[in-house]
Amino acid sequence: MRLNVRYDNEIQSIELDEKAMSELWVSLSLGENDELTQEDKEELIQQAFDEQYNRPEYNSWHKFNRHRCEVKKPFRKDDELADNSDGMEYIADNTDTENRDRQYEYEAVCQHLREILKPEYADVLIAVVLDGLTPEEYAHNKKLKRDAVYKRLKRAKEKYKTLK
């Protein structure tokens, strides 16, 4: 009997003798049927083997390897110059979405701080902790004394910890 086995993307045939065919009959759980002819048994074995082994193996291989190829470039008309790019501009870029998400998170945190703290505490906390200004830079921008900014920052952190 010749058994067709799918390996990668090709079909290979294996020659089986009578003993191997009877072992395959048992391992495929086809039951006991002595009335069948040799051809019917071979056909049943091939069908059962296809169902259990050939299709899933091929489908798994195909699922992982079907998109492994050159990046497809858009259609080029004949009157255009040849495209010598590497195709990277056709791959999706998610930086805009990530920047937008970061901006939404930043705005949500700022809104939360402004809702639970006094405006002067929220402003100093946002500027120093979220925006990365030093207390000296914040004092210079708001025309405040450095010690006043440090005191506001300390009070804002304490107030936030108690209200959080």
C-alpha positions as CSV (number, residue, x, y, z in Angstrom):
1,M,0.0,0.0,0.0
2,R,1.1,3.5,-0.7
3,L,0.3,6.1,2.0
4,N,0.3,9.7,1.1
5,V,1.7,12.0,3.8
6,R,1.7,15.8,3.7
7,Y,5.1,17.1,4.8
8,D,5.5,20.9,4.8
9,N,3.9,21.9,1.6
10,E,4.4,18.7,-0.5
11,I,2.9,15.3,-0.5
12,Q,5.2,12.3,-0.1
13,S,4.3,8.6,-0.6
14,I,5.4,5.9,1.8
15,E,5.2,2.2,0.9
16,L,3.7,0.1,3.6
17,D,3.8,-3.7,3.9
18,E,1.0,-5.9,5.3
19,K,2.2,-5.7,8.9
20,A,2.6,-1.9,8.9
21,M,-0.8,-1.6,7.3
22,S,-2.5,-3.7,10.0
23,E,-0.7,-1.7,12.7
24,L,-1.8,1.5,11.1
25,W,-5.4,0.1,10.9
26,V,-5.3,-0.4,14.7
27,S,-3.6,2.9,15.6
28,L,-6.2,4.8,13.5
29,S,-8.9,3.0,15.5
30,L,-10.8,1.8,12.4
31,G,-12.3,-1.2,14.2
32,E,-12.4,-4.8,13.0
33,N,-13.9,-5.4,9.6
34,D,-12.9,-8.6,8.0
35,E,-15.5,-8.4,5.2
36,L,-13.6,-5.4,3.5
37,T,-11.4,-6.0,0.5
38,Q,-7.8,-4.9,0.5
39,E,-8.6,-1.9,-1.7
40,D,-11.4,-0.8,0.7
41,K,-9.1,-1.1,3.7
42,E,-6.4,1.0,1.9
43,E,-8.9,3.6,1.0
44,L,-10.3,3.8,4.6
45,I,-6.7,4.0,6.0
46,Q,-5.9,6.9,3.6
47,Q,-9.1,8.7,4.5
48,A,-8.6,8.3,8.3
49,F,-4.9,9.3,7.9
50,D,-5.9,12.4,5.9
51,E,-8.4,13.5,8.6
52,Q,-6.1,13.0,11.5
53,Y,-2.7,13.9,10.3
54,N,-2.5,15.4,6.8
55,R,-4.9,18.4,7.2
56,P,-4.0,19.6,10.7
57,E,-0.3,19.4,10.1
58,Y,-0.6,21.3,6.8
59,N,-3.0,23.8,8.3
60,S,-0.7,24.5,11.2
61,W,2.3,24.9,9.0
62,H,0.4,27.0,6.6
63,K,-1.0,29.3,9.3
64,F,2.4,30.2,10.5
65,N,4.2,30.4,7.2
66,R,1.7,31.9,4.7
67,H,2.8,35.5,5.3
68,R,6.5,35.0,5.3
69,C,7.6,36.6,2.2
70,E,8.7,39.9,0.7
71,V,6.7,42.9,1.8
72,K,4.2,43.6,-1.0
73,K,4.7,47.0,-2.6
74,P,1.8,48.9,-4.2
75,F,1.1,48.5,-7.8
76,R,3.5,50.6,-10.0
77,K,2.3,52.0,-13.3
78,D,4.6,51.6,-16.3
79,D,5.3,55.3,-16.6
80,E,6.6,55.6,-13.1
81,L,10.2,55.2,-12.1
82,A,11.3,52.0,-10.4
83,D,10.8,51.8,-6.7
84,N,14.1,51.2,-5.0
85,S,12.8,51.5,-1.4
86,D,13.0,48.7,1.1
87,G,9.2,48.7,1.6
88,M,9.4,49.9,5.2
89,E,7.0,52.8,4.6
90,Y,4.3,50.3,3.8
91,I,4.5,48.7,7.3
92,A,2.1,50.0,9.9
93,D,3.4,52.6,12.3
94,N,1.5,53.0,15.6
95,T,3.4,55.9,17.0
96,D,0.5,58.3,16.5
97,T,-1.9,56.1,18.4
98,E,0.6,55.6,21.2
99,N,1.3,59.3,21.5
100,R,-2.5,60.0,21.5
101,D,-3.0,57.4,24.2
102,R,-0.2,58.9,26.3
103,Q,-1.8,62.4,25.9
104,Y,-5.2,61.0,27.0
105,E,-3.7,59.4,30.1
106,Y,-1.8,62.6,30.9
107,E,-5.0,64.7,30.6
108,A,-6.9,62.2,32.7
109,V,-4.3,62.4,35.5
110,C,-4.3,66.2,35.4
111,Q,-8.0,66.4,35.5
112,H,-8.1,64.0,38.5
113,L,-5.5,66.0,40.4
114,R,-7.4,69.3,39.7
115,E,-10.6,67.7,40.9
116,I,-9.3,66.6,44.3
117,L,-6.7,69.3,45.1
118,K,-6.7,73.1,45.3
119,P,-5.6,74.8,42.1
120,E,-2.2,76.0,43.4
121,Y,-1.4,72.5,44.7
122,A,-2.6,70.7,41.5
123,D,-0.5,73.1,39.3
124,V,2.7,72.7,41.2
125,L,2.2,68.9,41.4
126,I,1.5,68.6,37.7
127,A,4.4,70.9,36.7
128,V,7.0,69.2,38.9
129,V,6.0,65.6,39.0
130,L,4.4,65.1,35.5
131,D,6.0,67.7,33.4
132,G,9.5,67.3,34.9
133,L,10.2,70.9,35.9
134,T,12.4,71.6,38.8
135,P,10.9,73.5,41.7
136,E,13.3,76.4,40.9
137,E,12.1,76.6,37.3
138,Y,8.5,76.5,38.4
139,A,9.2,79.3,41.0
140,H,10.9,81.4,38.3
141,N,8.0,80.9,35.8
142,K,5.3,81.8,38.3
143,K,7.4,84.5,40.0
144,L,7.2,82.8,43.3
145,K,9.8,82.2,46.0
146,R,11.6,78.9,45.9
147,D,10.7,78.0,49.4
148,A,7.0,78.7,48.7
149,V,7.1,76.2,45.8
150,Y,8.8,73.5,47.9
151,K,6.2,74.0,50.7
152,R,3.3,73.8,48.2
153,L,4.8,70.7,46.7
154,K,5.2,69.1,50.1
155,R,1.6,70.0,51.1
156,A,0.3,68.8,47.7
157,K,1.9,65.4,48.1
158,E,0.6,65.0,51.6
159,K,-2.9,66.1,50.6
160,Y,-2.9,63.7,47.6
161,K,-1.8,60.8,49.8
162,T,-4.6,61.4,52.3
163,L,-7.3,61.8,49.6
164,K,-6.1,59.0,47.4
